[in-house]
Structures are given as C-alpha cells and as structure tokens.
Amino acid sequence: MATRAISQEAFDDLVRENVEDLGMEPSEALEDALYTLKLQGVDLSGIITCVPGESSVKDNPVIACLDRLKELDDEFDEISSLLVKLNELCSGQESGNVAIATKHGAVELTCSICSKIKIDSRSNAIVVPCLKALAVLIHDIQSTEAFRNASGPRIVVDLIRDSGFDSDSLDAGFAVVAAAATGNEVVKEIFMELKVDELILKVLNRESKVTIRALYDAIRVLLTPDDNRVVASQVYGYARTFAKLGIAKALTEALQEGIGSDSLVSASIALKSIAVNDEICKSIAESGGIDTLLRCIDDSGSDSNKSTIVEKRGLDKLIKLAQRFSDDPLVIQEVMSIISIICLRSPDHAASAIEAGAGDLAIQAMKRFPAAAQMQRNACNMIRNIAVRNAENRKILLANGIEKLIRNAKANNEICRASATDALRDLGLDNYNS
C-alpha cells in the first residue's frame, strides 16, 4: 500500500489551525501535528518543522539555497557556489536535507539549470557542480520520477555528449545516470532509447584512459533488474545489446590496460553484469577476459584481500573455474598463480587450498599437460607455497604422487628447474637437488 504524504503547505496549515482554532501554544501545536500525522501513517520525510512565531520554512538553509538559485540567471560563479553548497547540505542522508530538497523541487530546479547550460568557456564551470548536486538529490523512487518528468535523462545525456570527454564532467554525468536508473525500469529504458550504450562505448574507446569510475557504476545499474514494480525486466536484453555493441570487449581491454585499484571492483562488476549468457561469456574469454580478471586478482594480493578471498570461498570458485576450462593450460596456470599468492606465508590459507582441491588440480594438470612449461612451473610454485609451512599438506601431496610429477617437470622443462627444486625441498625431500 502506498504511503500517505503531505505537502509542506498542508502541514503548516495544520499547525496554524492548532494555534488559532484550538488555542494551543506554538510548540504544543507543532508536537500535536507531528503526533497526529504519525498515528495516521503519514510520511513526514522532507517536511520542515517550525515553531510558529519563532522560525519559518524560509529560514532553512536548503530552502534559502533553492530560493536564491531560482532568482539567478547567468551569474555562473554564484550558481556554481550555491550548487556546491546544496551538494554539501544534502550529502549526509541522516540530516534529512536531501528529502527536504527533493520535497521542495530541487530535482526539477537542478534539471532546469542543467538544461540551460551551453558548453563553452563561461558555463563549463557549473556543469560539474550541477551534475554532482543532481546525483546526490536523486535518492529514491520519487526523486527518480521527478528526474524523469523533468526530462532529466535527455538533459544529462546531452551534457555528457557535449562534455568534450572532460573526465570530471563524465564522472559526474554518469553518476547521475547510475543514481537515476537505480530501481526505476522506465528510466533505464529512456536512457537506452537515448543511446546511452553507444555513448558508454565511445567513452571507453576514447584516447584518454583516465578512469571514469561512475561509468562502471552506470553500466552495473542499467543492467540490474532492481525495480520491484516490474514483473519482467528488460535489462537482460540490454546486456545482450551492450555485448553486441562491443562494450564487454572494451571493458576487457580497459582492465587489460590497467584500472586504478579504486575502480577495479566496479569495472569487474560491470563486466559481470554484461555476461548474462554462455555466448557472451565465451566472447569475453576469447578476448582475454579470464586471463585479465585473474591478473586483476593477482595484482590485488594484499594480506587483507587474500583473507577476504578465502572467507568468500574464492578458492572453491578458482578451482571450479579451472575445472570448467580443464582443456586450457593457460587458464589453469593463472589459477595456480593466484592460489600460490593466496597461500604465501599462510598455513591456514594453504590448508584451505588443499580442502578446495588445489592438490588434485596440480596433479591432474601436470599429468595432462607435461609440455606446458609455464603451467608446470606455476604448479611447482603453488605446491611449494601449499607445502612449506604445512606438514599435513606435505603428507597428502606426497601420498598422491606429486614427487614424481615435479621431478618429471624438472627434467623435461628448463624453466621449471629452479621452481621444481624449491618445491621438492619444501616438501621435505632430502634429495631435492638430484
């Protein structure tokens, strides 16, 4: 059932009636109005509560900011400052200011300001503050609807398209796309009709490779079925459109070229959002996606990340990945490399690796691909890290015949000799040099 709402004017009238008709003191009149409306289940978010005679709605800093913005036309410096202030006032959700702002038309006002921006040397300074404010103001279904009704999607897409690929403008613009599309299937559809997918691809393929984190968030949100009002979401079709257009490949290439650690997770999740069927997954794998993602995990190998991977059953998933691509030693060797890093100087992680099947993976792969030199080397390194500080793991591996496989790798692949020798030594064998 929809929550009942009340306008600021109706609330103020109720408080006034309590004073004038019922003879209540101003503070008592306010308390009674709040109590009565809460009992009736009325949503009071965004309502400014003022004691009559002591303060008014216009004294609220959010309202003062909005009122001043309404008065301005082309005073770009002041408009920019006010938008920054509005952003600051509304950034803390606990303050309730964002609800007050949207209740009093902030989304519509900001969209109107955005619509009047012509990208040139004078107005460019207000583009980013305007978009940043809009991204903060859009926080629930009511605000996304206000954004839609104010032609917000078209206005923002036009600003992104005309931004000249300025990284700050792009980041702020795609932050609005992500905020507005969250939980609103209709807004997602409008963005798709405005060819936001083509715009995303164009940004990914631009010469400058500055990371636009909000771009990845926008992809994720556009492809997430998160509108509970809709029985059948269209996002899976959008994902196929993204893949057909080449966005999955462009994301893979972006990951290959290197993405800052603060955006690595966002970019990976964006790629996962596109991979909705086997055909797309296969195309990502063929363009180097698996190897790239494994290297990303490899590169983020801090101790805390390693522990998180183990806690989230990441070792099980890595083993399953290797099993799925059991015919491809290139994938298997990367999985082994990651497991080796996870187990480095950690007996507990090594024990978890054995439980997940890392020992069996090494034995089966070393038997199946004796000529895959790099895979054999990675297997030796993984065995070394699994065994060196874990006596129980050494017993298990030796009992399953790992020694013979390591000696074969050492004899048949020159690049394996040092790694194989180290593995034999850390397995506790006296004749590791022979």
MOZITA-V795915 format. One record per run of one state. SS is the DSSP state (a for helix, b for strand, c for the rest). FROM is the first residue (numbers start at 1). LEN is the number of residues. If there is no record, write none. Layout:
SS/FROM/LEN  SS/FROM/LEN
//
This chain:
c/1/3  b/4/2  c/6/2  a/8/13  c/21/5  a/26/14  c/40/2  b/42/2  c/44/13  a/57/3  c/60/1  a/61/11  c/72/4  a/76/15  c/91/2  a/93/3  c/96/1  a/97/7  c/104/2  a/106/10  c/116/8  a/124/14  c/138/3  a/141/9  c/150/2  a/152/10  c/162/5  a/167/15  c/182/3  a/185/9  c/194/2  a/196/9  c/205/8  a/213/10  c/223/12  a/235/11  c/246/1  a/247/11  c/258/3  a/261/14  c/275/3  a/278/9  c/287/2  a/289/11  c/300/3  a/303/9  c/312/2  a/314/11  c/325/4  a/329/15  c/344/3  a/347/10  c/357/1  a/358/11  c/369/4  a/373/15  c/388/3  a/391/9  c/400/2  a/402/11  c/413/1  a/414/13  c/427/8
//
